[in-house]
Amino acid sequence: MSHALTEHPAEPAVPGEDTTTWIEPIATPSAPHDTARRSPSWGRRVLLDSAYNVSALALAVPAFVLMVTGLAVGVALAVTLFGLPVLALTAYVARGFAHVERRRVRTLLYADAPTPHYRRARDESGWLRRAVAPLTDPQSWLDIVWSVVGFATSILAFVATVVWWSVTAGGLTYWFWQRYIPFDDEGNQTLAELLGFGDGRRAESVLMLIIGVVALLTLPFVMRLVALVQSSLSRVMLSSRGVLQQEMTRLEDTRHAARLAEAGSLRRLERDIHDGPQQRLVRLGMDLGRARKQLDTDPALARTTIDTALKQAREAVEELRSLSRGIAPPILVDRGLAAALQELAGRAAVPVTAAIDDLGEVPPHVETAAYYVASEALTNVAKHSGADHARLDVRRDGDLLAVEVVDHGVGGAASGKGHGLAGLEQRVRAADGVLRIDSPAGGPTTIRAELPCA
């Protein structure tokens, strides 16, 4: 990637580009760091996989017994009103085992296993509707089916784990405890002798050691494979609906954020047009009307009035250009995001060090969001941070575009309702991105937006 590093001197701020308000400096804690756990080391990974595989049977046995019993009793009593409560109770029990399994997947495998939203009866519903509410929820039946089917995979996981660990430990320690095995009994043949590797304790010890080393080398892969087989069934049946529900919630939040950002942009644009070009155009009309009346009585004064009107027209055009740059600057469309950001840093009101990588092809909505983030952040730096310098870093890492603005001003920036950065956060969320603000009192302030380009 090419890396452009330029130092831009300070220039006067362009009218009409101040679109957010920086909150007054307050003592706010730093933005929390990412709390996602890192993947464990290979040794810890083997132990966690083994613990997950062995403990699967302890969960599957009572789940299988209770499900089979509950279903048998519930179906047998289905001809009466007592069958439905029994089946509902069975669904609740299956839900409890499903919660435990999701916790095991998250804790031992460090995998994502979201809990889906279960259907609930309304508060005003009768006791019968409340009792059978779990039976109308597809996830409840998935929990029941998993409790039955998971019994088979848990046996496989338990047996494979015990056998592999036993072969590994037995093979590596056979040289020690083989002395307690009688070799002189008539008709007794060792494994080494049966395989043609010779007879005697030495040949048997060497063969067992080789088997133990092979089992040890393959132990991490076998434990991982068995854990994935066991957990795949759990995640598909117990968390797939939760993943879909999370995705639907995320899409709804993104759509809501896009609506808020669009509404805020329209209100801001309307205010800026009303306070800027509209007022100048009104005055331009008044000046032209006055000049028309002055043409017959005082041509010299009419000429002066026309010159003033021309000045108002030029200023109105400049303000309209400034507003259009804030919406979608022509350079962004013609030359791309990198050139637009370089031009933005070059006309900032404070010196800006711009480090912009080769960004490649970026979707139009991501380009607009990235430019908006940089523009708003640099405008706030100039007006409210008190910093005499800022840094703009824009990098592309695969399908992720990161825009970061750093200044060493007074700090205290925060995003929330009523704060100026709330609109910035909405714009980033509308592009399905994440905005991170780290601004302790006294600075420095770091505003970082991560935008997916896929």
Buried (B, 14 or more C-beta within 10 A) or exposed (E): EEEBEEEBEBEEBBBBBBBBBBBEBEEBEEBEEEEEEEEBEEEEBBEBBBBBBBBBBEBBBEBBEBBBEBBEBBEEBEEEEEBBBBBBBBBBBBBEBBEEBBEBBBBBBBBBBBBBEBEEBEEEEEEEEBBBBBBEBEBBBBBBEBBBBBBEBBBBBBEBBBEBBEBBEBBBEBBEEBEEEEBEEEEEEBEBBEEEBEEEBEBBBBBBBEBBEEBBEBBBEBBBEBBBBBBEBBBEBBBBBBBEBBEEEEEEEBEEBBEBBEEBBEEBBEEBBEEBBBBBBEBBEEBBEBBEEBEEEEEEEBEBBBEBBEEBBEBBEBBBBBBEBBEBBEBBEEEBBBBBBBBBBBBBBBBBBBBBBEBEEBBEEBBBBBBBBBBBBBBBBBBBBBBEBBBBBBBBEEEBBBBBBBBBBBBBBBBEEEBBBBBBBBBBBBBBBBBBBBBBEEBBBBBBBBBBBE
